Amino acid sequence: MNPTSIIIVPGWRDSGPGHWQSLWTERLPEARRVVQDDWITPTRNAWVGTLEKTVLAAPHPVVIVAHSLGCIATTHLGPEAAARIHGALLVAPADPERRAILNDFAPVPYAQLPYRSVVVASSNDPYCPIRLAGAYARAWGSEFVRMQQAGHINVESGHGEWPLGWALLQSLTGEQGGVGAPAPAPAALQATA
C-alpha cells in the first residue's frame, strides 16, 4: 500500500473542539491541518494559496478531508497542486453565493476534478441545498453520498467521531485497518465502522 498524506481542510470559522475534523486530527498524528490566517473574513486567494502550499509540501500523494468552505477552496486549486491529490472527501460543501461574506469563492468551479472524490451532503444542510450539492458532485465527477437530516455534518448536528466519514476516508486511502496507522478507534467507533 502506498503512503498518503492526509490534509484536513476546515471551512469558514474553522472546525472547533469536538468537530470530527478536530477529532480526526488528534487520531492521525501524521495528518496536516490547514490553518488559515483569517477564519472570519475569508478570501479565495489567501485560502487557496495556503492550501496549495500545504499540498505541494506534502511528502506523499495527498488525500484531502474538507468541510464546508474548505470543499470549495479545494476545487479552486491550481493544476500543479491538484496533480498531487490522490482523493478528496468533500463534506457539506458551502454555497458561497448564499452568504455575502463568502462570495469571493464564487463562482464555484463546475469542472471534473482530476482525482477521485466523494461529496457527502445532507438533506437539511442550512448552508447548501441538497440539490446544489448534487449538482456539484455531478460537475466534479464525484461519488455522492446523501445523508438524511444530518444538518451541516458538524458538532451542532451531532457529528463527533462520525464513523461513516471515517469509513469513506479509508476507502479513499485504500486502507482497511485504518488510515495512516492511527491510534485504535474508541470502542463506540469500532462497533459501527
C-alpha positions in Angstrom: 0.0 0.0 0.0 1.4 3.4 -1.0 1.7 6.0 1.8 -0.6 9.0 1.6 -0.5 12.5 3.2 -3.8 13.4 4.8 -4.6 17.1 4.7 -7.6 18.3 6.7 -9.2 21.5 5.3 -11.7 23.2 7.7 -14.3 25.6 6.5 -15.4 29.1 7.4 -14.7 29.8 11.1 -12.6 26.7 11.4 -13.7 23.4 13.0 -13.7 23.7 16.8 -13.2 21.1 19.5 -15.4 18.1 19.2 -15.8 18.5 15.4 -15.0 15.3 13.5 -12.1 17.1 11.7 -10.6 18.1 15.1 -11.0 14.6 16.4 -9.5 13.0 13.3 -6.5 15.4 13.5 -5.9 14.0 17.0 -6.2 10.4 15.8 -4.0 11.0 12.8 -0.7 12.4 14.1 0.8 12.4 10.5 -2.1 14.5 9.1 -1.6 18.1 8.3 -4.4 20.6 9.2 -4.6 23.7 7.1 -4.5 26.9 9.3 -5.8 30.0 7.6 -4.7 33.5 8.6 -8.3 34.7 8.7 -11.1 32.3 9.5 -13.8 35.0 9.8 -13.5 37.1 6.5 -12.0 34.5 4.1 -10.6 35.5 0.7 -10.2 33.0 -2.1 -6.6 33.9 -3.0 -5.4 33.6 0.6 -7.3 30.4 1.4 -6.4 28.7 -1.8 -2.8 29.9 -1.6 -2.4 28.4 1.9 -4.0 25.1 0.8 -1.7 24.9 -2.3 1.4 25.4 -0.2 0.3 22.7 2.2 -0.5 20.3 -0.7 2.8 21.0 -2.5 4.8 20.5 0.7 3.3 17.1 1.4 5.7 14.2 1.2 3.3 11.7 -0.4 0.3 11.8 -2.7 -2.5 13.7 -0.9 -5.9 12.8 0.4 -8.0 15.9 1.2 -10.5 15.9 4.0 -12.5 19.1 3.5 -15.6 20.5 5.2 -17.9 23.3 4.0 -15.9 26.2 2.5 -12.9 24.0 2.6 -14.5 21.9 -0.1 -14.9 25.0 -2.4 -11.3 26.1 -1.7 -10.2 22.6 -2.7 -12.0 22.9 -6.1 -10.2 26.2 -6.8 -6.7 24.6 -6.6 -4.4 25.2 -9.5 -3.3 22.3 -11.7 0.1 21.8 -10.0 -1.5 21.2 -6.6 -4.4 19.3 -8.0 -2.0 16.9 -9.6 -0.6 15.9 -6.2 -4.1 14.9 -4.9 -5.0 11.2 -4.9 -8.5 11.6 -3.5 -10.8 14.0 -1.7 -13.6 13.7 0.9 -15.7 16.8 0.4 -18.2 17.1 3.2 -21.2 19.5 3.4 -19.9 21.8 0.6 -20.8 25.5 1.1 -22.8 27.7 -1.3 -20.7 30.9 -1.4 -23.5 32.7 -3.2 -25.8 32.3 -0.2 -23.6 34.4 2.2 -22.1 37.7 1.1 -19.1 37.1 3.3 -18.2 34.0 1.3 -18.9 35.4 -2.2 -15.2 35.8 -3.1 -15.3 32.0 -3.6 -18.0 32.3 -6.3 -18.4 31.2 -8.9 -17.8 27.6 -7.8 -15.8 25.7 -10.5 -18.0 23.3 -12.4 -15.3 21.1 -14.0 -14.4 17.5 -13.4 -11.8 17.0 -10.7 -8.7 15.2 -11.8 -8.8 12.8 -8.8 -11.3 10.5 -7.1 -13.7 12.4 -4.9 -16.7 11.8 -2.6 -19.2 14.5 -1.9 -21.2 14.0 1.3 -24.2 16.2 1.8 -27.3 16.4 4.0 -30.9 16.8 3.0 -31.3 19.7 5.5 -28.0 21.5 5.4 -28.7 25.2 6.2 -25.7 26.3 4.2 -26.2 24.4 0.9 -29.4 22.9 -0.6 -29.1 19.2 -1.3 -29.9 19.8 -5.0 -26.9 22.2 -5.3 -24.6 19.7 -3.5 -25.8 17.0 -6.0 -25.1 19.4 -8.9 -21.6 20.0 -7.5 -21.0 16.2 -7.3 -22.1 15.7 -10.9 -20.0 18.5 -12.2 -16.9 17.4 -10.3 -17.3 13.7 -11.2 -17.7 12.8 -7.6 -19.4 9.9 -5.9 -22.4 11.3 -4.0 -23.5 10.3 -0.5 -26.8 11.8 0.6 -27.4 11.8 4.3 -30.9 12.4 5.7 -31.5 15.2 8.3 -27.8 15.5 9.1 -27.6 19.3 9.2 -24.2 20.7 8.3 -22.5 17.5 9.4 -20.8 19.2 12.3 -20.9 19.3 16.1 -24.1 21.2 16.1 -25.8 18.4 14.2 -24.4 15.7 16.4 -21.5 14.6 14.4 -18.5 13.9 16.6 -16.3 11.0 15.6 -18.6 10.3 12.6 -17.9 6.7 11.7 -19.4 6.9 8.2 -16.9 9.7 7.3 -14.1 7.6 8.7 -15.0 4.7 6.5 -15.2 6.9 3.5 -11.8 8.3 4.3 -10.4 4.7 4.5 -12.0 4.0 1.0 -10.0 6.9 -0.4 -6.7 5.9 1.1 -7.2 2.3 0.2 -6.6 1.1 3.8 -8.8 -1.4 5.6 -7.4 -1.4 9.1 -7.1 2.3 9.5 -5.7 5.5 7.9 -2.0 6.1 8.3 -1.9 3.7 11.3 -3.9 5.8 13.8 -4.3 5.0 17.4 -7.0 2.4 17.9 -10.5 3.8 17.5 -12.7 4.2 20.5 -14.9 1.2 21.2 -18.0 3.0 20.1 -16.4 3.8 16.7 -15.1 0.2 16.3 -18.6 -1.1 16.8 -20.0 0.9 13.9 -17.1 1.5 11.5 
